[in-house]
Amino acid sequence: MLNRCVVLACPSGKTDSQPVFRFPHDPERSRRWAEKCQSDKLIDKSPEQLYRYYRICKKHFETSAFDGDADDAVLKPDAVPTVFDTSTPSQSSQLKRSKDTTKENEEEKRGKKKVKTFHAKAVMEEEEQTVVEKDPIITHLELLLEILLLCGQQGISPTASTGKTDDDLKSNNFNSFLKHRLNYGEQEQHDESKTFCSSKELNQLIDVCEKYLRGQVIEEVKQNGLFSLITDDPVKISGEWCLPVFVRYVHQSAGQRETFVGFLNFKGDKDTMVDKMLSEITDQWGLNLERCIGQAHSCSGTHFHQIKMFSEKLKERHPRAVVAFRSTCGLNMSLAKSMSLPGVGLVLSTLEKIESFFCQSPLLQVEFEQVLSMFYPNKDKANELKEICRGSWMRGDDAFEVVLEIIEPLLLCVDSVHDNEDMRWNDQATHNALEISKAVTDFEFIMTLIVLKNVLTVTRAFGKSLQGSSMDAYLAADNLKGVVQTLKEMLDNIDVYNDCWTNEALTLASTMEIPVRVPRTFLRKHLPDSRVIQMHKYFKEQLSVPIVNHIISEMTRLFCEDHIKILRCLSLIPTVIEQCKSSQPEEENFQMFSNDIPNAGTLSAELHCWWVKWSKKNKEPSPSSLHETLQLPDVKFFPNMLAVLRFVSILPTLPLEDRYDVAFKRFRIYMENTPDKLKSKSLAFLNISFDAGFDLDSVVDLYMKTYSDKQD
């Protein structure tokens, strides 16, 4: 059932993909495997349970335990796991383990004859014991949980109907799997009443699995100390708004982790909603927010004020929870999404329509690229834009610049698709093309796009630096003041800037033959004086000034003094020290962690030793990232530096390595690929967090305690 290794602290199945092997059927060999794992929970398990539900990965076997090449190795019949220190061993430890293995093999050979004599009897006794002790209810419950976890692993909705109608409850995915297992699996005889799991019972199983897995996730976070709380855009599931919550922490193995912890109810009175959300995190989930040292929130303008209230309340109750920027979205796009202005909403929704439009069919992308080639005679420019448009450019920091470069050929393309003179496109494609055409020929769209492009040019380089190398992010901390100062100067001279932006919009509108007008809602409220004066006034007061003000406010809020100090702690990265040899990292930046580091009294001396160590020229390339620095063997001799590096790694602003960004990717895949009617908060959690650690006996115990009064 499990495809992760049962050995404690082994990363196989999470961050390290390794082949896994079942426990052997033979009772004696099964017992020896369990003893070698040194796990109390395995000792009391029967050979049947170990064989069905537990695995050990390849890392725990000597190379001599395999037949064949390394890539296609087959485990020998008498192999026993003996390697439980998966770090690189010294030659002496290798020799010792080799001797121990040889000795064990010799002892095993001497005992084979005796084992063989009593083998048949042992098997019979074990089977009899299993039959006597195994409660049929428990056996069936284990089977149900096994199927449910399989659905979670594979992203299969257990409640999705496989019958002719959605109301045919007996014909859902879960019951189909159950029937197949009972008919063709290990249970040769079964009660016909057990071939169907009711909706109520299935919901109970899902609820218990969610509680158990969340408990495992929270426990791992607790064991690893401090963390950051991260939320994504509120989503609608089963007709209710809910807030996805993640936490970022540093694992004991010195690897960054970001894991999903569930959905918060995002409804109710604004004054009480935030308190209920924080209460749910602490009281129901058991997450200690006193250990939260960072927070980051990604949301659209529609929910911006509620999320901001949540962030402020968290900061008020737990002052250490520094407000930060979330790395999963580009800074410029994040700033734009947080605005609640109608024009900005029009631009962002149109970008989503454009992205969805070209995802409908590869032929639409081909059609657009042909139009680009005709519109741009310069092949290099055309090819550059084609390459950009093949990627996820609409989520990048330069999305608004790209739209302005392709807007004219884009309009030609969607108009051609809508006209559909050669009858190549279906009704859905032509309808979507018309919707996009209407949106991009609205002057408010053009004006808003140009204002966003010009204002966010100021923050673009800063945002890209945060997504770049450790050196780039370190230097960005010193550039923040200049960015905010430029925005303030822009606001002071907004009349001049607004005129320039309006003229740019008028020129583009003239080229595209777009009627120049302000929204009708504004015209109804003002006398028809001079249309030009009204237009300048409207876009200055309703667009340009609010956009610049919002960006100044958000840049100040997202990058407070404590946040900048944490970014400056990147000066501990060896490559940063090498490139900034003239100056030792400032101790002031580390003082905010004085209550958390092992020995604040030795901070100055240790910091100097660390700087001297890495400021010298090294033969080998120096670590250039937080992850590489945390993996250094000798970093443990600098306990204060290690502690600070771990704290910095928790900051949501800095991007995770791809292999550690699994939870958010699974979340997005679930939300994008699961039909709305099949979405479930509990099933989403099961799908995203199925590898948190699943002990079948513990889940059965939890189920029996929760629903024992309802068992037959």
C-alpha positions in Angstrom: 0.0 0.0 0.0 2.8 2.4 0.9 5.4 3.5 -1.6 7.6 5.2 1.0 10.2 3.6 3.3 9.1 2.5 6.8 12.5 3.4 8.3 12.3 6.5 10.4 13.9 9.7 9.0 14.4 8.0 5.6 13.6 10.6 2.9 12.7 7.9 0.3 9.2 8.6 -1.2 9.3 12.3 -0.3 12.4 13.9 -1.6 14.4 10.9 -2.7 13.0 8.4 -5.2 14.2 4.9 -4.4 12.9 1.4 -5.3 11.1 -0.2 -2.3 10.7 -3.8 -1.3 8.0 -5.7 0.5 8.7 -7.5 3.7 9.1 -11.2 3.0 6.3 -13.8 3.5 8.6 -16.1 5.5 7.9 -15.5 9.3 11.5 -15.8 10.4 12.9 -13.5 7.7 10.1 -11.0 8.3 10.9 -10.9 12.0 14.6 -10.3 11.2 13.7 -7.4 8.9 11.4 -5.9 11.5 14.1 -6.2 14.2 16.7 -4.6 12.0 14.5 -1.5 11.4 14.5 -0.9 15.2 10.9 0.3 15.1 8.6 -0.7 18.0 5.5 -0.4 15.8 6.8 -3.2 13.5 7.7 -5.8 16.2 4.1 -6.6 17.0 2.9 -6.8 13.4 2.2 -10.2 11.8 4.1 -11.3 8.7 0.9 -10.8 6.7 0.5 -7.2 7.8 4.2 -6.4 7.2 4.0 -8.0 3.7 0.9 -6.1 2.7 1.4 -2.7 4.2 5.1 -1.9 4.8 8.2 -1.4 2.5 11.9 -0.9 2.9 13.8 1.1 0.3 17.0 0.0 -1.6 19.2 2.3 0.5 19.1 0.0 3.5 20.6 -3.1 1.7 24.2 -3.8 1.0 25.2 -4.0 -2.7 25.9 -7.7 -2.2 22.2 -8.2 -1.4 21.3 -7.7 -5.1 21.7 -9.8 -8.2 22.3 -8.0 -11.5 23.4 -4.5 -12.5 22.8 -1.5 -10.3 19.9 -0.1 -12.3 18.1 -3.5 -12.8 19.1 -5.1 -9.5 16.9 -7.9 -8.0 16.9 -8.5 -4.3 18.3 -11.9 -3.3 15.9 -14.3 -1.6 18.0 -14.3 1.7 18.7 -10.6 1.8 18.4 -8.7 5.1 18.5 -4.9 5.5 21.7 -3.8 7.4 22.3 -0.2 6.2 20.6 2.3 8.4 23.0 5.2 8.2 22.3 6.5 4.7 24.9 9.2 4.9 28.3 8.6 3.2 30.2 6.2 5.6 33.9 6.1 6.3 36.0 3.2 5.1 36.2 1.9 8.7 32.4 1.9 9.1 32.0 0.2 5.7 34.5 -2.5 6.8 32.7 -3.0 10.1 29.3 -3.3 8.5 30.7 -5.7 5.9 32.1 -7.9 8.7 28.8 -7.7 10.5 26.9 -8.7 7.4 29.3 -11.6 6.8 28.8 -12.8 10.3 25.0 -12.5 10.1 25.0 -14.4 6.8 27.1 -17.2 8.3 24.8 -17.4 11.4 21.8 -17.5 9.0 23.3 -20.4 7.0 24.0 -22.4 10.2 20.4 -21.8 11.3 18.8 -22.5 8.0 18.4 -26.2 8.5 16.7 -25.7 11.9 14.5 -23.0 10.5 13.6 -25.3 7.5 12.6 -28.1 9.9 10.1 -25.9 11.8 9.1 -23.6 8.9 5.9 -25.4 8.0 4.8 -25.5 11.6 5.6 -21.8 12.1 3.6 -20.8 9.1 0.6 -22.9 10.2 0.8 -21.5 13.7 1.0 -17.9 12.3 -1.9 -18.4 10.1 -4.0 -19.9 12.9 -3.0 -17.1 15.2 -4.0 -14.6 12.5 -7.4 -16.2 12.0 -8.1 -16.3 15.7 -6.9 -12.8 16.6 -7.9 -10.8 13.5 -11.3 -9.2 13.9 -13.2 -9.4 10.6 -14.4 -5.8 11.1 -10.8 -4.6 11.5 -9.7 -6.6 8.4 -12.4 -5.0 6.3 -11.7 -1.6 7.7 -8.1 -1.9 6.8 -9.1 -2.8 3.2 -11.4 0.3 3.0 -8.6 2.5 4.3 -6.1 1.0 1.9 -8.4 1.7 -1.1 -9.0 5.3 0.1 -5.3 5.9 0.4 -4.8 4.5 -3.1 -7.4 7.0 -4.4 -5.5 9.8 -2.6 -2.1 8.8 -4.0 -3.4 8.6 -7.6 -5.6 11.7 -7.4 -8.8 9.6 -8.0 -12.0 11.0 -6.6 -13.5 8.1 -4.6 -17.0 9.7 -4.8 -17.0 10.2 -8.6 -19.8 8.1 -10.2 -19.0 5.2 -12.5 -22.7 4.5 -13.1 -25.2 5.8 -15.6 -26.3 8.6 -13.2 -24.6 10.6 -10.5 -27.2 9.4 -8.0 -26.0 5.8 -8.4 -24.0 5.7 -5.1 -23.1 2.0 -5.5 -21.3 2.8 -8.7 -18.7 5.3 -7.6 -14.9 4.8 -7.9 -14.5 3.7 -4.3 -17.1 0.9 -4.5 -15.7 -0.2 -7.8 -12.3 -0.6 -6.3 -13.8 -2.4 -3.3 -15.7 -4.8 -5.4 -12.7 -5.6 -7.5 -10.5 -6.2 -4.5 -13.0 -8.5 -2.9 -13.7 -10.5 -6.0 -10.1 -10.8 -7.2 -8.0 -9.9 -4.2 -6.8 -11.9 -1.3 -10.2 -12.3 0.3 -11.6 -15.5 -1.3 -14.8 -15.4 0.6 -16.7 -12.3 1.6 -20.1 -11.0 2.8 -22.0 -9.5 0.0 -23.1 -6.7 2.3 -19.5 -5.6 2.5 -19.2 -5.0 -1.2 -20.8 -1.6 -0.8 -19.6 1.3 1.3 -22.3 3.8 2.0 -21.8 7.6 1.5 -22.0 8.1 5.3 -19.3 5.4 6.0 -17.1 6.8 3.2 -17.3 10.3 4.6 -16.3 8.9 8.0 -13.3 7.2 6.5 -12.2 10.3 4.7 -12.7 12.4 7.8 -10.5 10.1 9.9 -7.8 9.9 7.3 -7.7 13.7 7.1 -7.5 14.1 10.9 -4.7 11.5 11.1 -2.6 12.9 8.2 -3.0 16.4 9.5 -1.8 15.2 12.9 1.3 13.7 11.2 1.9 17.0 9.3 1.5 19.1 12.4 3.7 16.8 14.5 6.5 17.0 12.0 6.3 20.8 12.0 6.4 20.8 15.8 9.5 18.6 15.8 11.4 21.0 13.5 10.7 24.2 15.5 9.9 27.6 13.9 7.8 28.0 10.7 6.1 30.5 8.4 2.4 30.5 7.8 1.4 30.9 4.1 -2.0 31.2 2.4 -3.1 31.1 -1.2 -6.0 32.7 -3.0 -9.4 31.7 -1.4 -11.1 29.0 -3.4 -14.7 27.8 -3.7 -15.3 24.2 -2.7 -18.8 22.7 -2.4 -20.3 26.2 -2.7 -18.3 27.7 0.2 -15.2 29.9 0.2 -12.2 28.5 2.0 -8.6 29.6 2.5 -5.7 27.1 1.6 -3.0 27.1 4.3 0.6 26.0 4.0 3.5 26.1 6.4 7.2 26.3 5.6 9.9 25.0 7.9 13.4 23.5 7.8 13.5 19.7 8.3 16.0 18.0 10.6 17.8 16.9 7.5 18.5 20.6 6.8 16.2 20.6 3.8 13.5 23.3 3.3 9.9 22.0 3.4 6.6 23.5 2.5 3.6 21.4 3.4 -0.2 21.7 3.1 -2.1 21.8 6.4 -5.7 22.3 5.2 -8.5 24.8 4.4 -9.9 27.4 6.7 -13.5 28.4 6.6 -13.5 31.8 4.8 -17.0 33.0 5.6 -19.1 34.8 8.1 -19.1 38.3 9.7 -15.8 40.2 9.0 -15.4 41.1 12.6 -15.5 37.5 13.9 -14.2 35.6 10.8 -10.5 36.3 11.5 -10.8 35.2 15.2 -12.5 32.0 14.1 -9.8 31.3 11.5 -7.0 31.8 14.1 -8.9 29.7 16.6 -9.3 26.8 14.1 -5.5 26.8 13.4 -4.6 26.6 17.1 -7.5 24.7 18.7 -8.5 22.3 16.0 -5.3 21.8 14.1 -3.0 22.1 17.1 -0.5 24.5 15.4 1.4 26.7 17.9 1.4 30.1 16.4 4.0 31.3 19.0 6.5 29.4 16.8 5.4 31.4 13.7 8.2 33.8 12.6 6.9 34.7 9.1 3.7 35.0 7.1 2.8 35.5 3.4 -0.5 35.7 1.7 -1.5 35.6 -2.0 -4.9 36.9 -2.9 -7.0 38.7 -5.4 -8.4 42.2 -4.9 -11.8 40.8 -4.1 -10.6 39.3 -0.9 -7.6 41.6 -0.2 -9.1 43.4 2.8 -10.2 40.3 4.6 -6.8 38.7 4.1 -5.1 41.9 5.3 -7.2 41.8 8.4 -6.2 38.2 9.0 -2.5 39.1 8.6 -2.7 42.1 10.9 -4.5 40.1 13.6 -1.9 37.4 13.4 0.9 40.0 13.7 -0.9 41.7 16.6 -1.1 38.4 18.5 2.2 37.1 17.5 4.6 40.0 16.8 7.4 37.7 15.5 5.2 36.7 12.4 7.0 39.0 10.0 4.8 39.9 6.9 6.6 38.8 3.8 6.1 38.3 0.1 5.2 34.8 -1.3 7.7 33.5 -3.8 5.2 31.4 -5.8 4.0 34.4 -7.7 6.0 37.2 -9.3 6.1 40.4 -7.3 4.5 42.6 -10.0 1.7 40.2 -10.7 1.1 39.8 -6.9 0.9 43.6 -6.5 -1.6 43.8 -9.4 -3.8 41.0 -8.1 -4.1 42.6 -4.7 -5.8 45.7 -6.2 -9.6 46.0 -6.2 -9.9 48.5 -9.0 -12.3 47.7 -11.8 -9.8 48.4 -14.6 -7.2 46.2 -13.0 -9.8 43.4 -12.6 -10.7 43.7 -16.3 -7.0 43.4 -17.3 -6.3 40.4 -15.1 -9.5 38.5 -16.0 -8.7 39.1 -19.7 -5.2 37.7 -19.3 -6.8 34.6 -17.8 -9.2 34.3 -20.8 -6.3 34.6 -23.2 -4.3 31.9 -21.4 -7.4 29.6 -21.3 -8.1 30.4 -25.0 -4.7 29.2 -26.3 -4.8 26.1 -24.0 -8.0 24.9 -25.8 -6.1 23.7 -28.9 -2.5 23.6 -30.1 -3.9 24.8 -33.5 -4.9 28.1 -31.9 -1.3 28.7 -30.8 -0.1 27.9 -34.3 -2.6 30.3 -35.7 -1.4 33.1 -33.4 2.3 32.4 -34.2 1.5 32.7 -37.9 -0.1 36.1 -37.3 3.0 37.2 -35.3 5.2 36.3 -38.2 3.1 38.4 -40.5 2.9 41.3 -38.1 6.6 41.4 -37.3 8.7 41.3 -40.5 11.8 41.1 -38.3 12.2 37.3 -37.8 14.3 37.7 -34.6 11.6 39.8 -32.9 8.8 37.4 -34.1 10.7 34.4 -32.9 11.4 36.0 -29.5 7.7 36.7 -29.0 6.8 33.2 -30.1 9.2 31.7 -27.5 7.8 33.9 -24.8 4.2 33.1 -25.6 4.9 29.3 -25.4 5.7 29.7 -21.7 3.7 30.8 -18.7 4.5 34.5 -19.4 1.1 35.7 -18.1 2.3 35.0 -14.6 5.6 36.7 -14.9 6.8 40.2 -13.8 6.9 41.5 -17.4 3.4 40.2 -18.4 2.0 43.7 -19.0 4.9 44.6 -21.3 4.4 41.5 -23.3 0.7 42.1 -23.7 1.4 45.5 -25.1 3.8 44.0 -27.6 1.4 41.4 -28.8 -1.9 43.1 -28.4 -2.3 44.1 -32.1 -1.5 40.7 -33.6 -3.6 39.1 -30.8 -6.6 41.1 -31.9 -6.1 40.1 -35.5 -5.9 36.5 -34.4 -9.0 36.4 -32.3 -11.0 38.4 -34.9 -10.0 35.8 -37.5 -11.0 32.9 -35.3 -14.4 34.6 -34.5 -15.1 35.2 -38.2 -14.3 31.6 -38.8 -14.5 32.0 -42.6 -12.9 28.6 -43.3 -15.0 26.9 -40.6 -12.0 25.5 -38.8 -13.1 26.4 -35.3 -15.8 25.1 -33.1 -18.5 27.3 -31.4 -16.7 27.5 -28.1 -13.5 28.8 -29.7 -15.3 31.4 -31.7 -17.3 32.5 -28.6 -14.1 32.9 -26.5 -12.4 34.8 -29.3 -15.3 37.3 -29.3 -15.1 37.7 -25.6 -11.3 38.5 -25.8 -11.9 40.8 -28.7 -14.5 42.9 -26.8 -12.2 43.1 -23.7 -9.0 44.3 -25.5 -10.9 46.9 -27.6 -12.2 48.6 -24.4 -10.3 51.8 -23.8 -10.3 51.3 -20.1 -8.4 48.0 -20.7 -5.8 49.8 -22.8 -5.4 52.7 -20.3 -5.1 50.4 -17.3 -2.6 48.1 -19.1 -0.4 51.1 -19.9 -0.5 52.5 -16.3 0.3 49.1 -14.8 3.2 48.6 -17.3 4.8 52.0 -16.5 4.3 51.9 -12.7 5.4 48.3 -12.2 8.5 48.9 -14.3 9.9 50.5 -11.1 9.5 47.3 -9.1 10.3 44.8 -11.8 14.1 44.5 -11.3 13.6 44.3 -7.5 11.1 41.5 -7.9 13.3 39.5 -10.3 16.2 39.8 -7.9 14.1 38.2 -5.1 13.5 35.2 -7.4 17.1 35.0 -8.4 20.3 33.8 -6.7 21.2 34.4 -3.0 23.5 37.2 -4.1 20.7 38.9 -6.1 18.3 38.7 -3.1 20.9 40.0 -0.8 21.5 43.0 -3.0 17.8 43.6 -3.4 17.5 44.4 0.3 19.6 47.5 -0.2 17.6 48.6 -3.3 14.2 48.8 -1.6 14.6 52.4 -0.4 15.4 53.5 -3.9 12.4 51.7 -5.3 10.0 53.2 -2.8 11.6 56.7 -3.3 11.1 56.5 -7.0 7.4 55.6 -6.6 6.9 58.5 -4.2 8.5 60.9 -6.7 6.1 59.5 -9.3 3.2 60.2 -7.0 4.4 63.8 -6.4 4.5 64.4 -10.2 1.4 62.4 -11.0 -0.1 65.0 -13.3 2.8 64.8 -15.7 3.0 61.1 -15.6 -0.8 60.7 -16.1 -0.7 62.9 -19.1 2.2 60.9 -20.6 0.3 57.6 -20.0 -2.9 58.9 -21.4 -1.2 60.1 -24.5 0.4 56.7 -24.9 -3.0 55.0 -24.6 -4.6 57.4 -27.1 -1.9 56.6 -29.6 -2.4 52.9 -29.3 -6.2 53.2 -29.4 -5.9 55.3 -32.6 -3.7 52.6 -34.2 -6.2 49.8 -33.2 -9.2 51.9 -34.1 -10.6 51.7 -30.5 -13.2 54.3 -29.4 -11.9 56.6 -26.8 -14.3 57.0 -23.9 -14.5 56.7 -20.1 -16.7 54.1 -18.4 -20.4 55.0 -18.6 -20.7 54.9 -14.8 -18.5 58.0 -14.6 -20.3 59.8 -17.4 -23.6 59.4 -15.6 -22.3 61.3 -12.6 -20.7 64.2 -14.4 -22.0 66.9 -16.8 -20.7 66.5 -20.4 -18.1 69.2 -20.2 -15.0 68.6 -22.3 -14.5 64.9 -23.0 -10.7 65.2 -22.9 -10.8 66.9 -19.5 -13.2 64.3 -18.1 -11.0 61.5 -19.4 -7.8 62.9 -17.9 -9.5 63.6 -14.6 -11.1 60.2 -14.5 -8.0 58.1 -15.2 -5.9 60.3 -12.9 -8.3 60.0 -9.9 -9.7 56.6 -10.5 -6.7 54.8 -11.9 -3.2 56.4 -11.8 -3.3 57.8 -8.3 -4.9 54.7 -6.7 -2.4 52.3 -8.4 0.7 54.2 -7.4 -0.6 54.7 -3.8 -1.4 51.0 -3.5 2.0 49.9 -4.7 3.8 52.2 -2.3 1.6 51.0 0.5 2.2 47.3 -0.3 5.9 47.6 -0.9 6.2 49.2 2.6 4.0 46.6 4.2 5.5 43.6 2.5 9.1 44.7 3.1 9.3 46.0 6.6 12.5 46.6 8.4 12.6 43.1 10.0 12.0 41.5 6.6 14.9 43.5 5.1 17.2 42.4 8.0 16.4 38.8 7.4 17.2 39.2 3.7 20.5 40.8 4.7 21.3 37.6 6.7 22.0 36.1 3.2 25.4 37.6 3.7 26.2 34.3 5.5 26.1 32.4 2.1 29.7 31.6 1.2 29.5 33.0 -2.4 28.0 36.2 -1.0 31.0 36.5 1.4 33.4 35.9 -1.5 31.9 38.6 -3.6 31.7 41.1 -0.7 35.2 40.5 0.8 35.6 44.1 1.8 32.9 44.0 4.5 32.1 41.5 7.2 28.3 40.7 7.6 26.7 43.2 10.0 26.0 41.7 13.4 23.0 44.0 13.8 21.0 42.0 11.3 21.3 38.9 13.4 20.3 40.4 16.7 16.6 39.8 16.0 17.4 36.0 16.5 19.3 36.5 19.7 16.7 34.7 21.8 16.7 31.7 19.4 20.3 31.0 18.7 22.2 28.5 20.9 24.7 31.0 22.4 24.2 34.8 21.8 27.3 35.6 23.8 29.6 34.0 21.2 27.8 35.4 18.1 30.4 38.1 17.3 33.4 35.7 17.5 31.6 33.0 15.6 30.4 35.4 12.9 34.0 36.6 12.4 35.4 33.0 12.2 32.7 32.2 9.6 33.6 35.3 7.6 37.3 34.5 7.7 36.7 30.9 6.6 34.8 31.8 3.5 36.5 35.1 2.5 39.7 33.1 1.7 40.0 31.6 -1.8 38.9 28.0 -1.9 39.9 25.4 -4.4 36.4 24.0 -4.6 33.4 26.0 -5.6 31.7 27.6 -2.6 28.0 26.9 -1.8 25.8 29.5 -3.5 22.4 28.8 -1.9 20.8 28.4 1.5 20.2 24.7 0.8 23.8 24.0 -0.2 25.1 25.9 2.8 22.9 24.0 5.2 24.2 20.7 3.8 27.9 21.6 4.6 29.4 19.0 6.9 31.2 21.6 9.0 28.3 24.0 9.5 27.5 22.1 12.7 30.7 23.6 14.2 29.1 27.1 13.8 25.8 26.5 15.8 24.8 30.2 15.8 25.3 30.5 12.0 23.4 27.2 11.4 20.5 28.5 13.5 20.3 31.8 11.6 20.6 30.1 8.2 17.6 27.8 9.2 15.6 30.9 10.2 16.3 32.6 6.9 15.3 29.4 5.0 11.8 29.7 6.5 11.2 33.1 4.9 8.4 32.7 2.3 10.0 35.4 0.1 12.8 33.1 -1.1 11.9 30.5 -3.7 12.1 26.8 -2.8 14.0 24.3 -4.9 11.7 22.4 -7.2 11.9 19.1 -5.4 10.7 20.8 -2.1 7.8 22.7 -3.8 5.7 19.5 -4.1 2.7 20.5 -1.9 1.8 23.7 -3.7 2.1 21.9 -7.1 -0.2 19.1 -6.0 -2.6 21.7 -4.7 -2.7 23.5 -8.1 -3.1 20.3 -10.0 -6.0 19.2 -7.8 -7.8 22.5 -8.1 -7.2 22.7 -11.9 -8.0 19.1 -12.8 -10.8 18.2 -10.5 -14.4 19.1 -11.6 -16.1 21.5 -9.3 -18.8 19.0 -8.3 -16.2 16.5 -7.2 -14.0 18.9 -5.2 -13.8 18.3 -1.5 -11.6 19.9 1.2 -11.0 16.5 2.8 -10.2 14.7 -0.4 -7.9 17.6 -1.5 -6.0 17.3 1.7 -5.7 13.5 1.3 -4.5 13.9 -2.3 -1.9 16.6 -1.4 -0.6 15.1 1.9 -0.9 11.3 1.4 2.9 10.9 1.9 2.9 12.5 5.3 3.2 9.1 6.9 0.3 6.6 7.1 0.4 3.9 9.8 -2.6 1.7 9.1 -3.0 0.4 12.7 -3.1 3.9 14.1 -5.7 5.0 11.6 -7.8 2.0 12.4 -7.5 2.9 16.1 -8.5 6.5 15.5 -11.5 5.3 13.4 -12.7 2.9 16.1 -12.3 5.6 18.9 -14.2 8.1 16.8 -17.0 5.9 15.5 -16.9 2.9 17.9 -20.5 3.5 19.0 -21.6 3.2 15.3 -19.9 -0.2 14.6 -22.1 -3.2 14.1 
